[in-house]
Every structure is written in C-alpha cells, then in structure tokens.
Amino acid sequence: MKEIPEGHTAELSILVTDSMTVNFEELGAGHPVYATYWIAKHFEEAGRKLLLPFLEEGDGGIGTNVSVEHTASALPGMRVSVTAVAVKTEGRRLYADLRAISELGDVVATGQTVQYITQATKLEHGFDTLRQRWNEYQQEEKHHA
C-alpha cells in the first residue's frame, strides 16, 4: 500500500432514486426519502474510492466499519454529493470522514469508514473458506431435513 496523505479526498455524485427510499424487507415501505442504509452503502463506496489509487499490486482492501449520522432528508430526483476525506492510517487501516450534502446545501449525513488493507490472496482465501463452510452446512441441513 502506498502512503495515503491525510486530507486526500474522493467524491461520489448520487442521484437519489425511488429504489433508494426506505423499504424494509419485513415491514415494507417507510418514508419516501433517501434511506440511511443507502447512505451507508454510498459512504462505503466513497471510502473504497478513496483507497483504490493507493493499492499496490497484490493488495486488497475490505471495509470493516461504517457509521452514519443521518441529519436531513433527500427526495428522489435530488443529487447528493458524498465526500470521503482520509483522516489517518494506522498500520493497514485507512480511516475516513464522510459527508453527504444535497444539492439544496443540506448536510444529509456525516460518518466514518474504515478500510483494512491486506493481500488480495488472503481475502480470496477467506472467501473460499467461507464458501466451503457454507456448502458443508447446506449439505448437513439437507441430511437433517
């Protein structure tokens, strides 16, 4: 991993759509505004966008933490700008502050993300191990059914 300068930024421009409004799987539709869980996804994406230019050959990054304080609403059709700012790196972790601001100038949300940088092969090995465990579990469940 290359050194990531504090203050380095990455931005996403999001057009809020109807599919980004609150709609819970069990409870159904909620408020017709940009959902907190979508903001979390976009914060994670902006944090990753911040990291990507600093990964070296063989490096991989994975999100380990995201926090969101949802402070204002945004409606479908509004554009929201998400900015990630590198705050610090500690070892193999990149910490970033995030802000989402609507085109009306409202601070829709603030938060933080943490990305962990390791060897891409280690990440893939971990995913392969999880897939194997999942397949074994499913096979075991079939035998008990």
FISE-849931 format. One record per residue (C-alpha): residue in one letter; x, y, z. Coordinates in Angstrom, 2 decimals, padded with zeros to 5 digits. Layout:
residues N
<atom "A" <X Y Z>>
...
end
This chain:
residues 145
<atom "M" <000.00 000.00 000.00>>
<atom "K" <001.27 003.42 -000.93>>
<atom "E" <001.21 006.18 001.65>>
<atom "I" <-002.18 007.91 001.76>>
<atom "P" <-001.89 011.60 002.58>>
<atom "E" <-004.18 012.97 005.27>>
<atom "G" <-006.78 015.22 003.67>>
<atom "H" <-006.87 013.28 000.39>>
<atom "T" <-010.46 013.22 -000.89>>
<atom "A" <-012.72 011.16 -003.12>>
<atom "E" <-016.23 012.11 -004.23>>
<atom "L" <-019.35 010.37 -005.46>>
<atom "S" <-022.31 012.07 -007.06>>
<atom "I" <-025.54 010.24 -006.28>>
<atom "L" <-028.90 010.80 -007.91>>
<atom "V" <-031.45 009.63 -005.35>>
<atom "T" <-033.95 007.25 -006.95>>
<atom "D" <-037.21 005.75 -005.75>>
<atom "S" <-035.38 002.47 -005.12>>
<atom "M" <-033.14 004.28 -002.60>>
<atom "T" <-036.05 005.24 -000.36>>
<atom "V" <-036.96 003.37 002.82>>
<atom "N" <-038.43 -000.04 002.06>>
<atom "F" <-037.86 -002.75 004.64>>
<atom "E" <-037.98 -006.40 003.64>>
<atom "E" <-040.26 -007.40 006.51>>
<atom "L" <-042.04 -004.12 007.29>>
<atom "G" <-042.48 -002.73 003.78>>
<atom "A" <-042.33 000.87 002.61>>
<atom "G" <-041.43 003.59 005.06>>
<atom "H" <-040.53 007.22 004.49>>
<atom "P" <-040.23 008.27 000.84>>
<atom "V" <-036.67 009.67 001.31>>
<atom "Y" <-033.03 008.59 000.83>>
<atom "A" <-032.65 005.67 003.27>>
<atom "T" <-029.93 005.55 005.90>>
<atom "Y" <-028.83 002.12 004.70>>
<atom "W" <-028.30 003.51 001.20>>
<atom "I" <-026.21 006.32 002.66>>
<atom "A" <-024.11 003.67 004.44>>
<atom "K" <-023.58 001.89 001.11>>
<atom "H" <-022.52 005.13 -000.57>>
<atom "F" <-020.21 006.01 002.35>>
<atom "E" <-018.58 002.59 001.98>>
<atom "E" <-018.23 003.11 -001.77>>
<atom "A" <-016.67 006.56 -001.33>>
<atom "G" <-014.27 005.14 001.27>>
<atom "R" <-013.23 002.45 -001.19>>
<atom "K" <-012.84 005.01 -003.97>>
<atom "L" <-010.53 006.93 -001.63>>
<atom "L" <-008.38 003.82 -001.12>>
<atom "L" <-008.13 002.39 -004.65>>
<atom "P" <-005.42 004.72 -006.06>>
<atom "F" <-003.11 003.72 -003.21>>
<atom "L" <-003.36 -000.07 -003.52>>
<atom "E" <-000.28 -001.72 -004.93>>
<atom "E" <-000.02 -004.91 -006.99>>
<atom "G" <-001.38 -007.77 -004.88>>
<atom "D" <-003.11 -005.52 -002.32>>
<atom "G" <-006.76 -005.89 -001.46>>
<atom "G" <-009.00 -003.77 000.72>>
<atom "I" <-012.14 -004.57 002.62>>
<atom "G" <-014.50 -002.38 004.63>>
<atom "T" <-014.53 -003.15 008.35>>
<atom "N" <-016.57 -000.29 009.76>>
<atom "V" <-019.10 002.28 008.61>>
<atom "S" <-021.05 004.75 010.70>>
<atom "V" <-023.78 007.15 009.61>>
<atom "E" <-025.49 010.00 011.38>>
<atom "H" <-028.49 010.82 009.21>>
<atom "T" <-029.24 014.53 009.74>>
<atom "A" <-031.51 015.65 006.89>>
<atom "S" <-033.71 014.18 004.17>>
<atom "A" <-033.22 013.98 000.42>>
<atom "L" <-036.00 013.18 -002.02>>
<atom "P" <-035.90 011.07 -005.18>>
<atom "G" <-034.63 013.23 -008.02>>
<atom "M" <-032.22 015.18 -005.77>>
<atom "R" <-028.49 014.92 -006.31>>
<atom "V" <-026.34 014.22 -003.24>>
<atom "S" <-022.58 014.72 -003.15>>
<atom "V" <-020.68 012.26 -000.95>>
<atom "T" <-017.15 013.23 000.05>>
<atom "A" <-014.64 010.95 001.77>>
<atom "V" <-011.59 012.53 003.43>>
<atom "A" <-008.60 010.49 004.58>>
<atom "V" <-008.15 011.20 008.29>>
<atom "K" <-005.34 008.79 009.16>>
<atom "T" <-003.81 005.43 008.52>>
<atom "E" <-002.86 003.14 011.38>>
<atom "G" <-000.99 000.08 010.28>>
<atom "R" <-003.08 -001.43 007.49>>
<atom "R" <-006.24 000.58 008.27>>
<atom "L" <-007.47 003.68 006.48>>
<atom "Y" <-009.84 005.93 008.47>>
<atom "A" <-012.02 008.39 006.58>>
<atom "D" <-014.59 011.03 007.47>>
<atom "L" <-017.65 011.21 005.22>>
<atom "R" <-020.23 013.88 004.41>>
<atom "A" <-023.29 013.74 002.18>>
<atom "I" <-024.66 017.11 001.06>>
<atom "S" <-027.79 017.60 -001.04>>
<atom "E" <-027.93 019.99 -003.95>>
<atom "L" <-030.01 022.23 -001.66>>
<atom "G" <-026.93 022.52 000.58>>
<atom "D" <-028.38 020.40 003.40>>
<atom "V" <-025.95 018.12 005.26>>
<atom "V" <-027.83 014.86 004.77>>
<atom "A" <-025.36 012.75 006.74>>
<atom "T" <-021.93 012.55 008.30>>
<atom "G" <-019.97 009.49 009.32>>
<atom "Q" <-016.82 007.46 009.13>>
<atom "T" <-015.47 004.41 007.37>>
<atom "V" <-012.53 002.09 007.97>>
<atom "Q" <-010.91 000.06 005.22>>
<atom "Y" <-008.46 -002.76 006.02>>
<atom "I" <-005.67 -003.40 003.52>>
<atom "T" <-004.16 -006.86 003.19>>
<atom "Q" <-003.00 -009.23 000.47>>
<atom "A" <-005.75 -009.84 -002.09>>
<atom "T" <-004.96 -013.57 -001.97>>
<atom "K" <-005.66 -013.61 001.78>>
<atom "L" <-009.06 -012.04 001.17>>
<atom "E" <-009.89 -014.56 -001.56>>
<atom "H" <-008.72 -017.44 000.63>>
<atom "G" <-011.03 -016.22 003.40>>
<atom "F" <-013.96 -016.02 000.98>>
<atom "D" <-013.17 -019.51 -000.37>>
<atom "T" <-013.09 -020.89 003.17>>
<atom "L" <-016.44 -019.27 003.94>>
<atom "R" <-017.97 -020.69 000.74>>
<atom "Q" <-016.69 -024.15 001.69>>
<atom "R" <-018.14 -023.89 005.20>>
<atom "W" <-021.46 -022.68 003.76>>
<atom "N" <-021.62 -025.58 001.28>>
<atom "E" <-020.86 -028.07 004.06>>
<atom "Y" <-023.54 -026.51 006.26>>
<atom "Q" <-026.13 -026.69 003.48>>
<atom "Q" <-025.28 -030.34 002.81>>
<atom "E" <-025.64 -031.12 006.52>>
<atom "E" <-029.01 -029.34 006.66>>
<atom "K" <-030.26 -031.43 003.71>>
<atom "H" <-029.41 -034.60 005.60>>
<atom "H" <-031.39 -033.43 008.64>>
<atom "A" <-034.45 -032.34 006.66>>
end
